[in-house]
């Protein structure tokens, strides 16, 4: 890996040359030799990895999709073919590590173990398929730690800070990225496991006892947690920054969270976001600012990002809206090439120096439309329109009169061939005119999604919190698809 301090000042031309060089080496020396899935795909498409010169040639490589990786009942172990592994199944040159010790010595064996032996596993959340494992070698964990250091450095966190990690404890990227980041930065941190592990009341006690300057959360739980803290009259005045992972953070929700922190004694808290994906094995930090959005700083020595037209798959220009495509560049364990994330970067990829911090590394737009992970609506039975479920999040999260909400999808009469129905369950923020609120929400949902709500249910806040699984689920259940298959 490159020096982060050097990388942040490197001209883009030099960054591009470095990526071209690393891509050539990665394809020829790792992917083609040791990745069963990609060895087969490259041969199938007639691609000679030794003729790939750099990023310009990436367009000739096939895309990888979620369904290529995700295990199924018929193929529960298909993810193994994405693991870079120089073992007897894929390489006659090296064979067993035990045999290598006879010819290359103990040091060679230890180096191979460090580079390739899986020692750590994360899983995707598995909403649309079986949970998908992504494995890390010790070398990968060094990269994960380094990426965490970089993330905290972008956020302006130092070893003098105290961090309270409120991500739920699970074999998922968010918790472990925060853990390894703090370890690498040499930051004092309490990795609580969130309210699900220690309980919301105990987590509030930890805030008051440890006096953290930085907290990390899933956004929906943070909003619930802060409301409870305000209700109980807690003191969180030590906090300076909070950053989120796992979900989008609409501007309206940021404003609500800042106001709650003010009520808890924490003035001028900076609310920041991260962008991460299990398939990339790391997360990236949003360049910190109170008001403007300057994008997420990337790690060009670890990966290559492209933005492509979602329909044609053709590359789009710098700054143009496009689907994010990810290619690993310096990983072992599980590695993917040209992975179609399904995430749309509204402002595209940016290569000019950051106007906020001056770093020269590429950025991806802060405005990322996350893919919807529930079944599609029937196009012929909801005004002929494909509904983008992501549009519900900024609308409802940022609404000043809505405290909590959930969208439920049904079929009329529970008949799989009947019309789609959309119900909104919500709790209000204090006493409001329900008729006025319902009319306002209906109008805005039609405007933003082009479909109408079937019904609206007003519920007490404790009932909504339980329905969302706020303290029992890894992520709260914002959109529930109860339509029969």
TIPA-437601 format. One line per field, with one value per residue (C-alpha): x, y, z; chain; residue in three letters; residue number from 1. Coordinates in Angstrom, 1 decimal, m for minus. Example, Ala and Ser with C-alpha at 12.3 -4.5 7.8 and 13.67 -1.06 7.14 Angstrom:
BEGIN
px: c(12.3	13.7)
py: c(m4.5	m1.1)
pz: c(7.8	7.1)
nuba: c(A	A)
fimar: c(ALA	SER)
tiro: c(1	2)
//
This chain:
BEGIN
px: c(0.0	1.0	1.7	m1.6	0.1	1.9	m1.2	m3.3	m0.9	m0.2	m1.3	m4.1	m1.9	0.5	m2.5	m3.7	m0.3	m0.1	m3.5	m2.6	0.5	m1.2	m4.1	m1.7	0.1	m3.1	m4.8	m1.8	m0.3	m3.3	m6.7	m5.8	m3.6	m5.5	m9.2	m11.2	m14.2	m12.3	m9.8	m12.8	m14.6	m11.5	m10.9	m14.6	m14.4	m11.1	m9.3	m5.5	m4.8	m1.2	m2.5	m4.6	m2.6	m4.7	m8.0	m8.8	m9.0	m11.4	m14.4	m13.4	m13.7	m17.2	m19.3	m19.9	m23.3	m24.7	m26.3	m22.9	m21.6	m24.6	m24.9	m28.1	m29.7	m28.4	m24.9	m24.3	m20.5	m20.2	m18.5	m15.4	m14.6	m14.1	m11.4	m7.8	m6.1	m2.9	m3.8	m3.9	m7.3	m6.1	m2.3	0.1	3.0	2.7	0.8	0.4	2.0	3.5	5.3	6.6	8.4	10.7	11.9	11.4	11.7	9.6	9.7	8.0	5.3	4.6	4.5	1.9	m0.2	m0.1	m1.1	m3.7	m5.0	m8.6	m8.7	m11.7	m15.2	m17.8	m21.3	m23.7	m27.1	m28.7	m32.1	m32.5	m30.4	m28.5	m25.9	m22.8	m19.4	m16.4	m13.1	m10.0	m6.5	m4.1	m2.8	m6.4	m6.9	m3.8	m5.6	m8.8	m6.9	m5.2	m8.5	m10.0	m7.1	m7.6	m11.3	m10.7	m8.0	m10.5	m12.9	m10.2	m10.2	m6.9	m5.4	m6.6	m10.2	m12.4	m14.7	m17.9	m18.8	m22.5	m22.7	m24.4	m22.0	m22.2	m19.9	m20.6	m18.4	m19.6	m18.7	m15.4	m14.3	m14.8	m13.0	m9.9	m9.9	m9.6	m6.9	m4.8	m5.3	m4.5	m7.7	m9.3	m12.6	m15.5	m16.9	m20.3	m22.2	m25.0	m28.3	m29.0	m26.0	m25.7	m29.1	m30.1	m30.0	m26.5	m25.3	m26.5	m24.6	m21.5	m21.8	m22.0	m19.2	m16.7	m17.4	m16.7	m15.8	m16.8	m19.6	m20.5	m24.0	m26.5	m28.7	m32.1	m31.0	m29.1	m32.3	m34.2	m31.4	m31.1	m34.8	m34.8	m31.7	m33.5	m36.6	m34.4	m32.5	m29.0	m25.8	m23.8	m22.0	m18.6	m19.5	m18.0	m18.6	m20.9	m20.6	m22.9	m22.7	m25.1	m27.7	m28.2	m28.3	m30.8	m30.1	m33.4	m32.4	m29.0	m30.8	m33.0	m30.0	m28.1	m31.0	m31.3	m27.6	m28.1	m30.8	m28.3	m25.7	m23.5	m23.3	m22.3	m21.9	m20.6	m22.8	m20.9	m21.6	m19.6	m20.1	m19.2	m20.0	m19.2	m18.0	m15.3	m14.3	m13.8	m15.7	m15.0	m15.4	m17.4	m15.2	m16.3	m18.3	m21.2	m23.2	m21.7	m21.3	m17.9	m18.0	m16.4	m12.6	m11.5	m8.4	m7.0	m4.2	m6.8	m9.5	m10.7	m14.1	m16.0	m19.3	m21.4	m24.7	m27.1	m28.8	m26.0	m23.1	m21.0	m18.7	m19.9	m17.8	m16.4	m19.1	m21.9	m24.6	m23.9	m23.9	m20.9	m18.8	m16.0	m12.8	m10.4	m6.8	m4.8	m6.7	m6.4	m9.2	m12.5	m11.9	m14.3	m13.8	m16.2	m18.8	m22.1	m23.2	m26.6	m25.8	m26.2	m23.8	m25.9	m22.7	m20.5	m16.8	m14.7	m10.9	m10.1	m8.6	m11.1	m12.2	m12.8	m9.5	m7.2	m6.6	m6.0	m7.4	m10.6	m14.0	m17.4	m20.4	m22.1	m25.5	m25.6	m29.0	m28.8	m30.3	m33.6	m33.4	m37.0	m39.0	m40.0	m43.6	m45.7	m45.2	m48.7	m50.6	m49.2	m49.9	m47.4	m44.6	m41.5	m41.3	m37.9	m38.3	m35.2	m37.3	m39.3	m36.2	m35.3	m39.0	m40.1	m36.8	m36.6	m40.3	m40.5	m43.8	m42.8	m40.9	m40.8	m42.2	m42.4	m43.6	m45.5	m46.0	m49.0	m51.2	m54.9	m56.7	m53.3	m53.6	m50.3	m52.0	m54.0	m53.0	m50.0	m50.8	m48.6	m49.3	m47.6	m47.3	m46.1	m45.8	m46.0	m43.6	m45.9	m49.5	m50.2	m53.2	m53.4	m55.6	m53.3	m50.2	m51.8	m52.7	m49.2	m47.5	m49.8	m49.1	m45.3	m45.2	m47.2	m44.7	m41.6	m42.6	m45.6	m47.7	m50.4	m50.6	m53.3	m53.6	m52.0	m51.9	m51.0	m49.5	m48.1	m44.3	m43.5	m45.5	m43.7	m40.3	m41.1	m42.5	m39.3	m37.2	m35.2	m33.4	m33.8	m32.7	m29.4	m31.1	m34.5	m37.2	m38.1	m39.6	m41.4	m42.5	m45.4	m46.5	m46.8	m44.3)
py: c(0.0	3.6	6.2	7.9	11.3	10.9	9.7	12.6	15.0	13.0	14.5	12.6	11.7	9.9	8.2	7.0	5.6	3.8	2.3	1.1	m0.5	m2.2	m3.4	m5.1	m6.9	m7.8	m9.4	m11.3	m12.4	m12.9	m13.0	m15.0	m17.5	m17.9	m16.9	m19.8	m17.7	m15.0	m17.4	m19.1	m15.8	m14.3	m17.4	m17.5	m14.0	m14.5	m11.9	m12.2	m10.6	m9.9	m7.6	m5.5	m2.2	m0.3	1.3	2.1	m1.7	m2.3	m1.9	m5.1	m7.2	m8.6	m7.1	m9.0	m8.9	m9.7	m12.9	m14.1	m14.2	m14.8	m18.4	m20.3	m23.4	m25.2	m23.6	m22.8	m22.6	m20.6	m17.7	m19.8	m19.4	m15.6	m16.2	m15.7	m18.9	m20.5	m24.0	m27.4	m26.7	m23.9	m24.0	m26.8	m24.4	m24.0	m27.0	m27.5	m25.0	m27.9	m29.0	m25.4	m25.6	m28.3	m26.1	m22.5	m22.5	m21.5	m17.8	m18.5	m20.5	m17.7	m15.1	m17.2	m17.7	m13.9	m13.1	m15.8	m17.8	m16.6	m15.5	m13.2	m13.2	m10.5	m11.2	m9.2	m8.7	m11.2	m9.5	m10.9	m14.0	m16.1	m14.1	m13.8	m14.3	m12.1	m13.4	m11.5	m12.7	m11.1	m9.0	m7.9	m7.0	m4.7	m3.0	m2.8	m1.2	1.2	2.2	2.8	5.1	7.0	7.3	8.8	11.0	12.5	13.1	14.9	12.3	12.0	9.8	12.5	11.7	9.2	7.1	5.4	2.7	2.2	m0.1	m3.4	m6.2	m8.5	m10.1	m7.1	m4.3	m1.3	m2.6	m4.0	m1.1	1.2	m1.3	m1.6	2.1	3.0	0.4	1.7	5.4	4.5	6.0	5.2	3.5	1.6	m0.9	m1.3	m3.4	m0.9	m0.9	m4.5	m5.7	m3.4	m1.9	1.7	2.9	1.4	3.1	6.4	5.8	5.1	8.5	10.3	8.3	8.1	11.6	10.6	13.3	11.0	8.5	6.1	4.9	3.5	6.6	5.3	3.9	7.1	9.2	6.9	6.9	10.7	11.2	8.8	10.6	14.0	12.5	11.3	14.6	13.2	15.2	14.5	17.8	16.3	15.1	16.9	14.6	11.7	9.7	7.1	3.9	1.3	3.6	6.9	10.0	12.5	16.2	16.4	13.7	15.4	18.5	16.6	14.9	18.1	19.7	16.7	17.0	20.7	19.7	17.3	20.0	19.2	22.4	22.5	18.7	17.8	15.0	13.0	10.0	7.0	5.0	1.3	m2.0	m5.5	m6.4	m3.7	m4.7	m1.1	2.1	5.7	9.0	12.0	15.1	17.0	20.1	21.6	22.5	21.6	18.1	17.4	13.7	10.6	10.3	7.1	4.9	4.7	2.3	m0.2	0.0	1.4	3.1	3.6	5.2	3.8	4.3	2.0	0.8	0.5	m0.2	2.4	4.7	8.2	11.3	12.9	14.5	12.8	10.7	7.0	3.6	2.9	m0.1	m1.3	m3.2	m4.6	m3.6	m4.8	m7.5	m11.2	m13.2	m12.5	m10.1	m8.9	m7.2	m4.6	m5.3	m3.6	m2.1	m0.8	2.4	5.6	8.5	11.6	13.8	11.0	10.6	13.7	13.9	17.5	18.4	18.6	22.3	21.5	19.8	20.0	16.2	15.1	11.6	10.9	11.4	9.9	12.2	12.5	12.1	8.3	6.7	3.3	0.4	m1.0	m4.5	m5.6	m7.1	m4.7	m3.4	m4.8	m2.3	m2.8	m2.5	0.7	3.3	1.4	2.9	1.3	2.7	3.8	2.9	4.9	8.1	7.3	7.8	11.5	12.4	10.7	10.9	14.6	15.5	17.8	16.3	12.6	10.8	7.3	5.5	2.3	1.4	m1.9	m3.4	m5.8	m7.4	m6.7	m9.6	m11.2	m12.4	m12.5	m11.6	m8.7	m5.0	m3.8	m1.8	0.7	1.4	4.0	3.4	6.4	8.2	11.9	14.4	15.7	16.8	17.5	17.9	14.3	15.2	18.0	15.7	12.9	15.2	16.6	13.2	11.8	14.7	14.5	10.8	11.1	13.8	11.9	8.3	8.7	6.3	6.8	5.5	2.9	3.8	5.6	4.2	6.5	4.6	5.4	5.8	2.8	0.6	1.9	1.4	m2.2	m2.7	m1.3	m3.7	m0.7	m2.5	m6.1	m6.0	m5.3	m2.5	m1.1	m2.5	0.6	m1.1	m4.4	m6.4	m8.6	m9.4	m13.2	m14.6)
pz: c(0.0	m0.5	2.2	2.9	3.4	0.0	m1.7	m0.6	m2.3	m5.5	m8.8	m10.5	m13.4	m11.0	m9.3	m12.6	m13.5	m10.2	m10.7	m14.2	m12.9	m9.9	m12.1	m14.5	m11.7	m9.8	m12.9	m14.0	m10.7	m8.5	m10.3	m13.3	m11.4	m8.1	m8.5	m9.9	m10.9	m12.8	m14.4	m16.0	m16.9	m18.5	m20.6	m21.5	m22.9	m24.6	m22.5	m22.1	m18.7	m19.8	m22.5	m20.1	m19.9	m17.4	m16.5	m20.1	m20.8	m17.8	m20.1	m21.9	m18.7	m17.9	m15.1	m11.8	m10.3	m6.8	m8.1	m9.4	m5.8	m3.6	m2.4	m3.2	m1.8	m5.0	m4.7	m1.1	m1.5	m4.7	m3.0	m2.5	m6.2	m5.6	m2.9	m4.1	m3.0	m4.3	m3.0	m4.6	m6.2	m8.4	m8.6	m9.4	m9.1	m5.3	m4.1	m0.3	2.0	3.8	0.6	0.2	3.5	2.1	m0.7	0.3	4.1	7.0	6.0	2.6	4.3	6.8	4.0	2.1	5.2	5.9	2.3	1.6	4.6	5.5	9.1	9.3	7.7	7.1	5.8	3.7	5.4	3.2	2.6	m1.0	m0.8	1.7	3.6	1.5	3.2	2.3	3.8	4.9	5.2	7.6	4.8	4.1	7.8	7.5	4.6	6.6	9.5	7.2	5.5	8.9	9.8	6.6	7.3	10.7	9.3	6.8	9.6	11.6	14.4	16.3	19.1	21.6	20.9	22.7	20.5	21.4	18.8	18.9	15.8	16.6	17.2	14.2	11.5	9.3	8.0	10.0	13.5	12.5	10.3	13.4	15.6	13.4	12.6	16.3	16.9	14.0	15.0	18.7	19.8	23.2	22.3	23.8	21.2	22.9	20.4	20.5	22.3	21.2	23.1	26.2	26.3	25.5	29.2	29.7	26.5	27.8	31.0	28.9	27.2	30.5	32.1	29.2	27.9	24.3	21.7	18.7	18.4	15.5	14.8	12.4	11.7	12.6	15.9	16.7	16.2	18.5	21.1	21.2	21.6	24.6	26.0	25.8	27.5	30.3	30.6	29.8	29.3	26.1	26.0	25.4	21.9	18.9	16.0	15.1	11.9	10.5	8.5	7.2	5.7	3.9	6.0	4.4	5.2	7.0	9.4	10.0	11.0	13.5	15.0	15.4	17.2	19.6	20.4	21.1	23.6	25.2	25.7	22.6	20.6	16.9	16.5	13.1	11.6	8.9	6.8	5.5	2.3	2.5	1.0	2.1	m1.5	m1.2	2.3	3.5	4.0	2.9	4.7	3.7	3.7	6.8	6.5	8.5	5.5	2.1	0.7	m1.0	m1.5	m0.1	m0.4	m2.0	m1.6	m5.1	m4.2	m2.9	m5.6	m8.9	m9.2	m12.4	m13.0	m15.9	m17.5	m15.6	m18.8	m21.3	m18.9	m20.9	m18.9	m18.2	m17.9	m14.8	m12.6	m14.5	m12.8	m13.1	m11.4	m9.2	m10.4	m8.0	m8.8	m6.2	m6.7	m3.7	m1.9	m1.2	0.4	m1.5	m4.4	m7.1	m10.5	m12.1	m9.4	m10.3	m7.0	m8.1	m6.3	m8.3	m7.7	m8.6	m8.9	m10.3	m9.8	m9.2	m9.9	m9.2	m5.8	m3.0	m2.5	1.2	2.3	m0.7	m1.0	m4.6	m4.3	m6.3	m4.7	m5.2	m4.9	m1.5	m3.1	m3.5	m4.3	m2.6	m4.4	m3.2	m1.8	m1.9	m4.7	m7.5	m7.8	m10.6	m13.4	m14.8	m11.5	m10.0	m12.7	m14.9	m12.9	m11.3	m7.8	m6.5	m2.8	m1.9	m2.4	0.8	3.0	2.6	2.4	5.6	7.6	7.0	7.6	10.7	12.0	11.7	14.5	13.2	10.1	8.2	4.7	4.3	0.8	0.4	m2.3	m2.2	m0.6	m0.1	m3.7	m5.6	m8.8	m7.5	m7.2	m5.2	m2.0	m0.1	3.6	5.7	9.5	11.4	14.8	14.9	16.6	19.3	18.8	15.1	12.8	11.5	8.5	7.5	7.9	6.0	3.1	3.0	3.1	0.4	m1.9	m1.5	m2.0	m5.2	m6.3	m5.4	m6.3	m8.7	m6.8	m4.1	m0.6	0.0	3.6	6.6	10.1	13.1	16.0	19.4	19.4	21.6	19.3	16.2	17.9	18.6	15.0	13.6	15.7	16.9	19.7	18.4	14.7	13.1	11.1	11.7	9.3	7.3	4.3	4.9	1.8	2.9	m0.6	m1.3	m3.8)
nuba: c(A	A	A	A	A	A	A	A	A	A	A	A	A	A	A	A	A	A	A	A	A	A	A	A	A	A	A	A	A	A	A	A	A	A	A	A	A	A	A	A	A	A	A	A	A	A	A	A	A	A	A	A	A	A	A	A	A	A	A	A	A	A	A	A	A	A	A	A	A	A	A	A	A	A	A	A	A	A	A	A	A	A	A	A	A	A	A	A	A	A	A	A	A	A	A	A	A	A	A	A	A	A	A	A	A	A	A	A	A	A	A	A	A	A	A	A	A	A	A	A	A	A	A	A	A	A	A	A	A	A	A	A	A	A	A	A	A	A	A	A	A	A	A	A	A	A	A	A	A	A	A	A	A	A	A	A	A	A	A	A	A	A	A	A	A	A	A	A	A	A	A	A	A	A	A	A	A	A	A	A	A	A	A	A	A	A	A	A	A	A	A	A	A	A	A	A	A	A	A	A	A	A	A	A	A	A	A	A	A	A	A	A	A	A	A	A	A	A	A	A	A	A	A	A	A	A	A	A	A	A	A	A	A	A	A	A	A	A	A	A	A	A	A	A	A	A	A	A	A	A	A	A	A	A	A	A	A	A	A	A	A	A	A	A	A	A	A	A	A	A	A	A	A	A	A	A	A	A	A	A	A	A	A	A	A	A	A	A	A	A	A	A	A	A	A	A	A	A	A	A	A	A	A	A	A	A	A	A	A	A	A	A	A	A	A	A	A	A	A	A	A	A	A	A	A	A	A	A	A	A	A	A	A	A	A	A	A	A	A	A	A	A	A	A	A	A	A	A	A	A	A	A	A	A	A	A	A	A	A	A	A	A	A	A	A	A	A	A	A	A	A	A	A	A	A	A	A	A	A	A	A	A	A	A	A	A	A	A	A	A	A	A	A	A	A	A	A	A	A	A	A	A	A	A	A	A	A	A	A	A	A	A	A	A	A	A	A	A	A	A	A	A	A	A	A	A	A	A	A	A	A	A	A	A	A	A	A	A	A	A	A	A	A	A	A	A	A	A	A	A	A	A	A	A	A	A	A	A	A	A	A	A	A	A	A	A	A	A	A	A	A	A	A	A	A	A	A	A	A	A	A	A	A	A	A)
fimar: c(UNK	UNK	UNK	UNK	UNK	UNK	UNK	UNK	UNK	UNK	UNK	UNK	UNK	UNK	UNK	UNK	UNK	UNK	UNK	UNK	UNK	UNK	UNK	UNK	UNK	UNK	UNK	UNK	UNK	UNK	UNK	UNK	UNK	UNK	UNK	UNK	UNK	UNK	UNK	UNK	UNK	UNK	UNK	UNK	UNK	UNK	UNK	UNK	UNK	UNK	UNK	UNK	UNK	UNK	UNK	UNK	UNK	UNK	UNK	UNK	UNK	UNK	UNK	UNK	UNK	UNK	UNK	UNK	UNK	UNK	UNK	UNK	UNK	UNK	UNK	UNK	UNK	UNK	UNK	UNK	UNK	UNK	UNK	UNK	UNK	UNK	UNK	UNK	UNK	UNK	UNK	UNK	UNK	UNK	UNK	UNK	UNK	UNK	UNK	UNK	UNK	UNK	UNK	UNK	UNK	UNK	UNK	UNK	UNK	UNK	UNK	UNK	UNK	UNK	UNK	UNK	UNK	UNK	UNK	UNK	UNK	UNK	UNK	UNK	UNK	UNK	UNK	UNK	UNK	UNK	UNK	UNK	UNK	UNK	UNK	UNK	UNK	UNK	UNK	UNK	UNK	UNK	UNK	UNK	UNK	UNK	UNK	UNK	UNK	UNK	UNK	UNK	UNK	UNK	UNK	UNK	UNK	UNK	UNK	UNK	UNK	UNK	UNK	UNK	UNK	UNK	UNK	UNK	UNK	UNK	UNK	UNK	UNK	UNK	UNK	UNK	UNK	UNK	UNK	UNK	UNK	UNK	UNK	UNK	UNK	UNK	UNK	UNK	UNK	UNK	UNK	UNK	UNK	UNK	UNK	UNK	UNK	UNK	UNK	UNK	UNK	UNK	UNK	UNK	UNK	UNK	UNK	UNK	UNK	UNK	UNK	UNK	UNK	UNK	UNK	UNK	UNK	UNK	UNK	UNK	UNK	UNK	UNK	UNK	UNK	UNK	UNK	UNK	UNK	UNK	UNK	UNK	UNK	UNK	UNK	UNK	UNK	UNK	UNK	UNK	UNK	UNK	UNK	UNK	UNK	UNK	UNK	UNK	UNK	UNK	UNK	UNK	UNK	UNK	UNK	UNK	UNK	UNK	UNK	UNK	UNK	UNK	UNK	UNK	UNK	UNK	UNK	UNK	UNK	UNK	UNK	UNK	UNK	UNK	UNK	UNK	UNK	UNK	UNK	UNK	UNK	UNK	UNK	UNK	UNK	UNK	UNK	UNK	UNK	UNK	UNK	UNK	UNK	UNK	UNK	UNK	UNK	UNK	UNK	UNK	UNK	UNK	UNK	UNK	UNK	UNK	UNK	UNK	UNK	UNK	UNK	UNK	UNK	UNK	UNK	UNK	UNK	UNK	UNK	UNK	UNK	UNK	UNK	UNK	UNK	UNK	UNK	UNK	UNK	UNK	UNK	UNK	UNK	UNK	UNK	UNK	UNK	UNK	UNK	UNK	UNK	UNK	UNK	UNK	UNK	UNK	UNK	UNK	UNK	UNK	UNK	UNK	UNK	UNK	UNK	UNK	UNK	UNK	UNK	UNK	UNK	UNK	UNK	UNK	UNK	UNK	UNK	UNK	UNK	UNK	UNK	UNK	UNK	UNK	UNK	UNK	UNK	UNK	UNK	UNK	UNK	UNK	UNK	UNK	UNK	UNK	UNK	UNK	UNK	UNK	UNK	UNK	UNK	UNK	UNK	UNK	UNK	UNK	UNK	UNK	UNK	UNK	UNK	UNK	UNK	UNK	UNK	UNK	UNK	UNK	UNK	UNK	UNK	UNK	UNK	UNK	UNK	UNK	UNK	UNK	UNK	UNK	UNK	UNK	UNK	UNK	UNK	UNK	UNK	UNK	UNK	UNK	UNK	UNK	UNK	UNK	UNK	UNK	UNK	UNK	UNK	UNK	UNK	UNK	UNK	UNK	UNK	UNK	UNK	UNK	UNK	UNK	UNK	UNK	UNK	UNK	UNK	UNK	UNK	UNK	UNK	UNK	UNK	UNK	UNK	UNK	UNK	UNK	UNK	UNK	UNK	UNK	UNK	UNK	UNK	UNK	UNK	UNK	UNK	UNK	UNK	UNK	UNK	UNK	UNK)
tiro: c(1	2	3	4	5	6	7	8	9	10	11	12	13	14	15	16	17	18	19	20	21	22	23	24	25	26	27	28	29	30	31	32	33	34	35	36	37	38	39	40	41	42	43	44	45	46	47	48	49	50	51	52	53	54	55	56	57	58	59	60	61	62	63	64	65	66	67	68	69	70	71	72	73	74	75	76	77	78	79	80	81	82	83	84	85	86	87	88	89	90	91	92	93	94	95	96	97	98	99	100	101	102	103	104	105	106	107	108	109	110	111	112	113	114	115	116	117	118	119	120	121	122	123	124	125	126	127	128	129	130	131	132	133	134	135	136	137	138	139	140	141	142	143	144	145	146	147	148	149	150	151	152	153	154	155	156	157	158	159	160	161	162	163	164	165	166	167	168	169	170	171	172	173	174	175	176	177	178	179	180	181	182	183	184	185	186	187	188	189	190	191	192	193	194	195	196	197	198	199	200	201	202	203	204	205	206	207	208	209	210	211	212	213	214	215	216	217	218	219	220	221	222	223	224	225	226	227	228	229	230	231	232	233	234	235	236	237	238	239	240	241	242	243	244	245	246	247	248	249	250	251	252	253	254	255	256	257	258	259	260	261	262	263	264	265	266	267	268	269	270	271	272	273	274	275	276	277	278	279	280	281	282	283	284	285	286	287	288	289	290	291	292	293	294	295	296	297	298	299	300	301	302	303	304	305	306	307	308	309	310	311	312	313	314	315	316	317	318	319	320	321	322	323	324	325	326	327	328	329	330	331	332	333	334	335	336	337	338	339	340	341	342	343	344	345	346	347	348	349	350	351	352	353	354	355	356	357	358	359	360	361	362	363	364	365	366	367	368	369	370	371	372	373	374	375	376	377	378	379	380	381	382	383	384	385	386	387	388	389	390	391	392	393	394	395	396	397	398	399	400	401	402	403	404	405	406	407	408	409	410	411	412	413	414	415	416	417	418	419	420	421	422	423	424	425	426	427	428	429	430	431	432	433	434	435	436	437	438	439	440	441	442	443	444	445	446	447	448	449	450	451	452	453	454	455	456	457	458	459	460	461	462	463	464	465	466	467	468	469	470	471	472	473	474	475	476	477	478	479	480	481	482	483	484	485)
//
